[in-house]
């Protein structure tokens, strides 16, 4: 129907075809620009299929961006509006708003408008249930559920199936993801490509181009032409970017010249930088040398990025390969002079001066690492034990050089901690000293290679200083409390008698009947009998283990994730070694997803 007129297929509840009564339209939450779009004589007529209606719940925040007519059917969906991004279609009928069933009334559009305004004003985030014609091809949905349920799928089979996934409409996608077994399989961690295609972050063609690029790099080749940015930016299921996959110096140079300098510190899910991954995969001396030379020319900052275990690059290179590395930007004598500063102010000023040389944009921890990692941990002794049973990495040992240098570092740490123990927040420079100290402590954690202890040369003195600081703080607090006790004995006594735990108006008769102490539980009831009228809402998808499309879209909108595949990092319980006795991995995954949501 044109604005103000009638024509085309009729809606249930509207005047019969040919009647002169105009259909009143209400635009819900339109901006001035959207109102102009909404007034255009487009997307008015529709053919409404009543054969098998279904209910769709859409979450909104603020203005909705659609309009309805008297019987509650959607007549306009503004392209730039929130409803369009949520997949609302012309012809859907509003059933309920924020949990309030609308029922039937002569002027449904006005009631809808009023309910939406109330929901926006009082809730901000709310949901609207729509009744819409079913547009699901059950054979396509069932075929996908059966396909994804297979235990063993080859890469070729999965790649061919991406086109069929991309061909699903929104309702069919929702139906696939609403199958519990399929949702659990997708979240298990290996099907990030399927998730990217289902949520339209990537097309099958883009995914295949990324596959081809990865295969070329892993086979030691170099692509003939520059791929598109969305192909280069795509990562595999282990978090590897193309630079992690390069296997020759020429390929590394190609990646670096492809404006990937910002990725030299990009770590995969194992914590490996691109250079670490490349050197692990390449064993020939000549090729390793070319790779190091490529990074030296194009991205020398990559050569000072510690490995995943915190160890410097030099510990993983042969003597000949070490000769390729450039000398540290700041020689040890200059770093030593700063660390041996006469006062805290000299230390902070000296650090800021050196930070400008290694990279003023670096945070305190990264700057200290650039200044200390190679000097203190790059000189360690390495014991390559060929008869070790565990076949682990070479063992590290301190030597005279590392002990002497870490002893100098300790003097700076000691001076900082003593200053902070005596100072207060109002002391001039307190915040700067605190941040510099935190960065220094983080940077000197050193390689995580038990039984090696990076702080062993000064561990005893470090522990003693921390214990003394704790005693000093405890004495200060005790002194302050005694002073306050003399000033206000009543309050002091009340404070000293506050119990560690106290339950107020909580019914603990059940616990007492079981012979246990009363405690606060999620299902506790109030002793007074007054109960909360509305319980904390728990979404059905979290209970039923369904991957809800709307949930993922909301996580994107709220900047929790940028692409749907990042949900896998949220629900990852295997690599984080998260486990709870008696709770399955699937339940833990949905618990983590619900917590993030």
C-alpha positions in Angstrom: 0.0 0.0 0.0 1.2 3.5 -0.7 1.4 5.9 2.2 -2.2 6.7 3.3 -3.7 4.5 0.6 -4.7 0.8 0.1 -3.7 -1.6 -2.5 -2.0 -5.0 -3.0 -2.6 -8.0 -0.7 -4.5 -7.4 2.4 -3.4 -7.9 6.0 -5.6 -9.8 8.5 -7.6 -7.2 10.5 -7.4 -4.4 7.9 -10.3 -3.2 5.8 -11.4 -5.3 2.9 -9.8 -4.7 -0.5 -11.1 -1.5 -2.0 -12.2 0.1 1.2 -11.6 3.8 1.6 -10.4 3.7 5.2 -6.7 4.7 5.5 -4.3 2.5 7.4 -2.8 4.4 10.3 0.9 3.9 10.6 3.2 4.5 13.6 6.9 4.7 13.2 8.6 3.3 16.3 11.8 5.2 17.3 12.8 6.6 13.9 15.4 9.3 13.6 14.6 12.2 11.3 16.6 10.6 8.5 14.9 7.3 9.1 11.5 8.9 9.0 12.3 10.3 5.5 13.2 6.8 4.4 10.1 5.4 6.0 7.9 7.8 4.1 9.0 6.5 0.8 6.4 4.4 -1.1 8.4 1.2 -0.9 8.2 -2.2 0.8 4.5 -1.7 1.6 2.8 -4.5 -0.2 3.4 -8.1 0.8 2.0 -11.6 0.4 1.5 -13.0 3.9 1.8 -16.7 4.3 -0.3 -18.0 7.2 0.4 -21.7 6.5 2.8 -22.3 9.4 3.5 -19.2 11.5 6.4 -19.3 14.0 7.5 -16.9 16.8 10.8 -15.1 16.6 12.3 -13.2 19.6 14.4 -10.2 18.7 16.4 -8.2 21.3 16.5 -4.4 21.0 18.3 -1.6 22.7 16.6 1.8 22.4 14.9 2.8 19.1 13.7 -0.1 17.0 13.5 1.3 13.5 10.2 -0.3 12.1 6.6 0.7 11.8 3.3 -1.2 12.1 -0.3 -0.7 11.1 -3.5 -1.1 13.1 -3.4 -4.9 13.4 0.2 -5.0 14.5 1.8 -6.1 11.3 5.2 -4.6 10.3 4.8 -2.4 7.2 8.2 -0.7 7.0 11.7 -1.8 8.0 14.2 1.1 7.6 17.4 -0.2 6.0 19.7 1.7 8.4 17.6 0.9 11.5 18.1 -1.6 14.3 15.3 -3.8 13.1 16.9 -4.3 9.7 20.2 -5.4 11.3 18.2 -7.8 13.5 16.5 -9.4 10.5 12.9 -8.1 11.0 10.8 -8.5 7.9 7.8 -6.7 6.5 4.7 -8.8 7.2 5.8 -10.0 10.7 3.3 -9.4 13.4 4.2 -8.0 16.9 3.0 -10.5 19.6 4.6 -9.2 22.8 6.9 -6.5 24.0 9.3 -6.9 27.0 7.3 -10.0 28.1 3.9 -8.3 27.9 1.4 -10.1 25.6 -0.4 -7.6 23.4 -3.5 -9.7 22.7 -5.9 -8.0 20.2 -7.2 -4.5 20.1 -8.6 -2.2 17.5 -5.6 0.1 17.5 -2.7 -2.2 18.0 -0.2 0.2 16.4 -0.8 2.8 19.1 -0.5 0.2 21.9 2.8 -1.1 20.3 4.1 2.4 20.2 3.3 3.0 23.9 4.8 -0.3 25.0 8.0 0.3 23.1 8.4 3.8 24.6 7.9 2.4 28.1 10.4 -0.4 27.4 13.0 2.1 26.1 12.5 4.4 29.1 12.4 1.8 31.9 14.5 -1.1 30.6 16.8 0.1 27.7 17.4 -3.5 26.6 14.2 -5.4 25.8 12.9 -8.1 23.5 10.0 -8.2 21.1 8.3 -11.4 20.0 7.1 -11.5 16.4 4.8 -14.0 14.7 6.1 -14.7 11.2 5.5 -17.1 8.3 7.8 -20.1 8.4 10.4 -19.9 5.7 12.4 -23.0 6.6 13.4 -25.8 4.2 13.4 -28.7 6.7 15.4 -30.9 4.3 18.3 -28.4 4.2 18.2 -28.0 7.9 18.2 -31.7 8.6 20.9 -32.3 6.1 23.2 -29.8 7.8 22.5 -31.2 11.3 23.3 -34.7 10.0 26.4 -33.6 8.2 27.9 -31.6 11.2 27.1 -34.5 13.5 29.7 -36.8 11.7 32.7 -37.6 13.8 35.2 -37.6 11.0 35.0 -34.9 8.3 37.8 -34.3 5.9 38.9 -30.7 5.2 37.7 -31.1 1.6 34.2 -32.2 2.8 34.0 -29.3 5.2 35.2 -26.8 2.6 32.6 -28.0 0.0 29.8 -27.7 2.7 30.5 -24.0 3.3 28.5 -23.1 0.2 25.5 -25.0 1.6 25.8 -23.3 4.9 26.0 -19.9 3.3 22.8 -20.7 1.3 20.8 -21.1 4.5 18.5 -18.1 5.2 18.3 -16.6 8.7 15.5 -18.9 9.9 17.2 -22.0 8.6 20.4 -20.9 10.3 18.6 -20.5 13.6 17.0 -23.9 13.2 20.5 -25.5 12.6 22.0 -23.7 15.6 19.0 -24.6 17.8 19.9 -28.2 17.6 21.7 -28.9 20.8 24.2 -31.5 19.4 25.1 -29.2 16.5 25.6 -26.2 18.8 27.8 -28.2 21.1 29.8 -29.5 18.1 30.4 -26.0 16.7 31.6 -24.7 20.0 34.0 -27.6 20.6 36.7 -25.4 19.0 37.6 -26.7 15.5 34.7 -25.4 13.3 35.6 -21.7 13.3 35.2 -21.5 9.5 31.6 -22.9 9.7 30.8 -20.3 12.3 32.2 -17.5 10.2 30.1 -18.5 7.2 26.9 -19.1 9.2 27.1 -15.7 10.8 28.1 -14.0 7.5 31.4 -12.7 8.7 33.1 -14.4 5.7 31.8 -15.8 2.4 32.8 -19.3 1.3 34.9 -17.8 -1.4 36.8 -15.6 1.1 37.5 -18.6 3.3 38.8 -20.7 0.4 41.1 -17.8 -0.7 42.5 -17.8 2.9 42.9 -21.6 2.7 44.8 -21.3 -0.6 47.1 -18.6 0.9 47.8 -20.7 4.0 48.6 -23.8 1.8 51.0 -21.7 -0.3 52.9 -20.3 2.6 53.1 -23.6 4.5 54.5 -25.3 1.4 57.2 -22.8 1.3 55.8 -20.7 -1.6 55.0 -17.1 -2.2 51.6 -15.9 -3.6 51.7 -14.5 -7.1 49.4 -11.6 -6.3 48.4 -9.6 -3.3 45.3 -10.9 -1.7 42.5 -8.8 -0.4 42.7 -7.5 3.2 39.9 -9.7 4.5 41.7 -12.7 3.2 45.0 -11.8 4.8 43.4 -10.9 8.2 41.7 -14.3 8.5 43.2 -16.7 11.1 43.1 -20.4 11.4 41.5 -22.3 14.3 44.8 -22.1 16.3 45.0 -18.3 16.0 47.8 -18.3 13.4 47.9 -15.4 11.0 49.7 -15.8 7.6 53.0 -14.7 9.0 52.9 -17.6 11.4 52.6 -19.9 8.4 55.6 -18.6 6.3 58.3 -21.2 5.9 61.0 -19.4 3.9 62.8 -16.1 4.1 61.1 -15.0 0.9 57.7 -15.7 2.2 58.5 -13.8 5.5 59.6 -10.9 3.4 56.4 -11.0 1.4 54.3 -11.0 4.6 56.2 -8.1 6.1 56.0 -6.1 2.9 52.2 -6.7 2.9 51.9 -4.2 5.7 51.9 -6.9 8.4 54.6 -5.2 10.5 51.9 -4.7 13.2 51.6 -8.5 13.5 55.1 -9.3 14.5 54.0 -9.4 18.1 50.7 -11.2 17.3 50.5 -14.4 19.3 48.5 -17.5 18.4 46.5 -19.5 20.9 49.8 -21.2 22.2 51.3 -17.8 22.9 53.8 -18.0 20.0 54.9 -15.0 18.0 55.2 -15.4 14.2 59.0 -15.6 14.4 58.8 -18.3 17.1 56.3 -20.4 15.0 58.4 -20.0 11.8 61.7 -21.0 13.5 60.0 -24.0 15.1 58.9 -25.3 11.7 62.1 -24.5 9.8 65.2 -26.6 10.6 67.6 -25.9 7.7 70.4 -23.5 8.7 70.4 -21.6 5.4 66.6 -20.9 5.5 66.6 -20.0 9.1 69.4 -17.5 8.4 67.3 -15.9 5.5 64.3 -15.7 7.8 66.2 -13.9 10.5 67.7 -11.5 7.9 64.2 -10.8 6.6 63.0 -9.8 10.0 66.2 -7.8 10.6 65.6 -5.7 7.5 61.8 -5.2 7.6 60.8 -5.6 11.3 63.8 -5.6 13.7 61.4 -5.2 16.6 60.4 -8.8 16.2 63.9 -9.9 17.2 63.3 -8.7 20.8 59.9 -10.2 21.3 60.2 -13.0 23.9 59.0 -16.5 23.2 55.8 -17.9 24.7 57.6 -19.1 27.8 59.2 -15.6 28.3 62.7 -16.6 27.1 64.6 -14.3 24.8 65.2 -15.2 21.1 68.9 -15.7 21.6 68.4 -18.8 23.8 66.8 -20.6 20.8 69.5 -19.8 18.2 72.8 -21.3 17.4 76.1 -19.3 17.8 76.1 -18.5 14.1 72.5 -17.4 14.1 73.1 -15.2 17.2 75.7 -13.3 15.2 72.9 -12.1 12.8 71.1 -10.4 15.7 71.8 -6.7 16.1 73.3 -5.4 19.3 70.7 -4.2 21.9 69.6 -0.7 21.2 70.7 0.3 24.7 74.0 -1.3 25.8 74.2 -2.9 29.3 76.5 -0.2 30.8 73.9 2.5 30.1 71.1 0.3 31.5 73.3 -0.4 34.5 74.0 3.2 35.2 70.2 4.0 35.3 69.5 1.0 37.6 72.2 2.2 40.0 70.6 5.6 40.3 71.2 7.5 43.5 67.5 8.1 44.1 64.0 7.1 43.0 63.7 10.3 40.9 67.0 9.5 39.1 65.7 6.0 38.4 62.4 7.2 36.9 64.0 9.9 34.9 66.7 7.5 33.6 64.0 4.9 32.6 62.0 7.5 30.7 65.1 8.6 28.8 65.9 5.0 27.8 62.2 4.3 27.0 62.3 7.0 24.3 65.2 5.1 22.7 63.6 1.6 22.6 60.1 2.9 21.7 58.2 5.7 23.4 54.9 4.1 22.5 55.8 1.0 24.6 54.1 0.5 28.0 56.3 0.2 31.1 56.5 -3.6 31.0 57.3 -3.8 27.3 60.0 -1.1 27.7 61.6 -2.8 30.6 61.6 -6.1 28.6 63.3 -4.4 25.7 65.9 -3.0 28.1 66.5 -6.1 30.3 65.4 -9.4 28.7 68.5 -9.9 26.4 71.0 -8.5 28.9 69.8 -10.6 31.9 68.3 -13.8 30.4 70.0 -13.9 27.0 73.3 -14.8 28.6 72.1 -17.8 30.6 73.8 -21.2 30.3 72.0 -23.8 28.3 72.3 -27.5 29.0 71.2 -29.7 26.0 70.7 -33.1 27.7 70.3 -35.7 24.9 69.5 -38.5 27.4 66.5 -36.7 29.0 63.4 -38.9 29.1 60.8 -36.1 28.8 62.4 -34.6 25.7 61.6 -31.2 27.0 63.3 -27.9 26.0 67.0 -27.4 27.1 67.4 -26.5 30.7 68.6 -23.0 31.8 71.1 -22.1 34.4 72.3 -18.9 35.9 76.0 -17.9 35.4 78.3 -15.2 36.7 77.0 -12.7 34.1 73.3 -13.2 34.8 73.8 -13.1 38.6 75.8 -9.9 38.4 73.2 -8.2 36.2 70.2 -9.4 38.1 71.9 -8.2 41.3 71.9 -4.7 39.8 68.2 -5.1 38.8 67.5 -6.1 42.4 69.0 -2.9 43.8 66.5 -0.9 41.6 63.6 -3.1 42.7 64.6 -2.7 46.4 64.8 1.1 46.1 61.4 1.3 44.4 59.6 -1.0 47.0 61.2 0.8 49.9 60.0 4.1 48.5 56.5 2.9 47.9 56.3 1.3 51.4 57.2 4.6 53.1 55.2 6.9 50.7 51.5 7.6 50.4 49.2 8.3 47.4 49.7 12.1 48.1 53.5 11.8 47.8 54.7 13.7 44.6 55.4 11.2 41.9 53.8 8.3 43.7 51.7 7.1 40.8 54.6 7.3 38.3 56.9 5.3 40.6 54.2 2.7 41.2 53.6 2.1 37.4 57.4 2.0 36.7 57.8 -0.5 39.5 54.9 -2.7 38.3 56.4 -2.8 34.8 59.9 -3.7 36.2 58.5 -6.6 38.3 56.5 -7.9 35.4 59.4 -7.7 33.0 61.8 -9.6 35.3 59.6 -12.7 35.6 61.9 -14.1 33.0 61.6 -17.5 31.3 59.0 -19.9 32.6 61.2 -23.0 32.6 60.9 -24.9 35.9 63.0 -25.8 37.8 64.8 -22.6 36.6 64.1 -19.6 38.8 64.6 -16.3 37.1 64.8 -14.4 40.5 67.1 -17.0 42.2 70.1 -14.6 42.5 68.0 -12.3 44.8 65.0 -14.5 45.8 65.9 -14.6 49.5 66.3 -10.8 49.7 63.1 -10.3 47.7 61.0 -12.5 50.1 62.6 -10.8 53.2 61.8 -7.3 51.8 58.2 -8.2 51.1 57.8 -9.8 54.5 59.3 -6.7 56.2 56.9 -4.4 54.1 53.9 -6.5 55.3 55.0 -6.1 58.9 55.5 -2.4 58.4 52.1 -2.0 56.9 50.5 -4.0 59.7 52.2 -1.9 62.3 51.0 1.3 60.6 47.4 0.1 60.6 47.6 -1.0 64.2 48.9 2.4 65.2 46.1 4.2 63.3 43.4 2.0 64.8 44.6 2.5 68.3 44.6 6.3 67.7 41.0 6.1 66.4 40.1 4.0 69.3 41.1 6.7 71.7 39.2 9.3 69.7 36.0 7.3 69.4 35.8 4.2 71.7 32.2 3.3 70.9 32.7 3.1 67.1 36.1 1.3 67.6 34.4 -1.3 69.8 31.6 -1.8 67.3 34.1 -2.2 64.5 36.1 -4.8 66.4 33.0 -6.9 67.0 31.7 -7.1 63.4 31.4 -10.8 62.5 33.2 -12.2 59.5 30.0 -13.6 58.1 26.4 -12.7 58.9 23.2 -13.8 57.2 20.3 -11.3 57.3 16.7 -12.6 56.9 17.9 -15.8 55.2 16.0 -19.0 55.9 18.6 -21.7 56.9 16.3 -24.2 58.4 17.0 -26.7 55.6 20.8 -26.6 56.3 20.2 -27.0 60.0 17.9 -30.0 59.4 20.8 -31.6 57.4 23.2 -30.9 60.3 25.2 -28.3 58.4 25.9 -24.7 59.0 23.6 -22.1 57.4 24.9 -20.5 54.3 23.8 -18.3 51.5 22.7 -20.3 48.4 21.3 -19.3 45.0 18.0 -20.8 46.0 17.8 -19.4 49.5 14.5 -18.1 50.7 13.9 -15.1 53.0 13.0 -15.9 56.6 10.4 -13.1 56.6 8.5 -14.8 53.8 8.8 -11.9 51.5 10.0 -13.2 48.1 11.3 -11.6 45.0 8.5 -11.4 42.5 10.6 -11.8 39.4 13.5 -14.2 39.4 16.8 -13.5 37.6 16.1 -14.3 34.0 18.0 -17.2 32.6 17.8 -17.4 28.8 16.5 -20.6 27.3 19.6 -21.0 25.0 21.9 -21.3 28.1 19.7 -24.0 29.6 19.0 -25.9 26.4 22.6 -25.5 25.0 21.6 -23.8 21.8 23.8 -21.3 19.9 21.4 -18.4 19.7 22.0 -16.1 16.7 20.7 -13.1 18.6 23.1 -13.7 21.4 26.1 -13.7 19.1 24.9 -10.5 17.4 24.5 -8.8 20.8 28.0 -9.8 21.8 29.2 -8.1 18.6 27.1 -5.0 19.3 28.4 -4.7 22.8 32.0 -5.0 21.5 32.7 -8.2 23.4 33.7 -9.8 20.0 34.3 -8.4 16.5 33.6 -11.7 14.7 31.4 -14.6 15.6 34.3 -17.1 15.6 35.7 -15.2 18.6 33.0 -16.9 20.7 35.2 -20.0 20.6 37.8 -18.1 22.6 35.2 -17.3 25.2 34.0 -20.9 25.6 37.5 -22.5 25.3 37.8 -24.8 28.4 40.4 -27.2 27.0 43.4 -25.0 26.4 42.7 -23.1 29.7 42.4 -26.5 31.4 39.1 -25.4 33.1 37.3 -28.2 34.8 34.7 -28.7 37.5 34.1 -32.1 39.0 30.7 -33.5 37.8 30.2 -30.8 35.2 30.6 -31.6 31.5 32.7 -29.6 29.1 29.6 -28.7 27.1 27.9 -27.3 30.2 31.0 -25.3 31.1 31.2 -23.8 27.6 27.6 -22.6 27.7 28.2 -21.3 31.3 31.1 -19.2 30.1 29.1 -18.0 27.1 26.2 -17.0 29.4 28.6 -15.2 31.7 30.1 -13.2 28.9 26.6 -12.3 27.6 
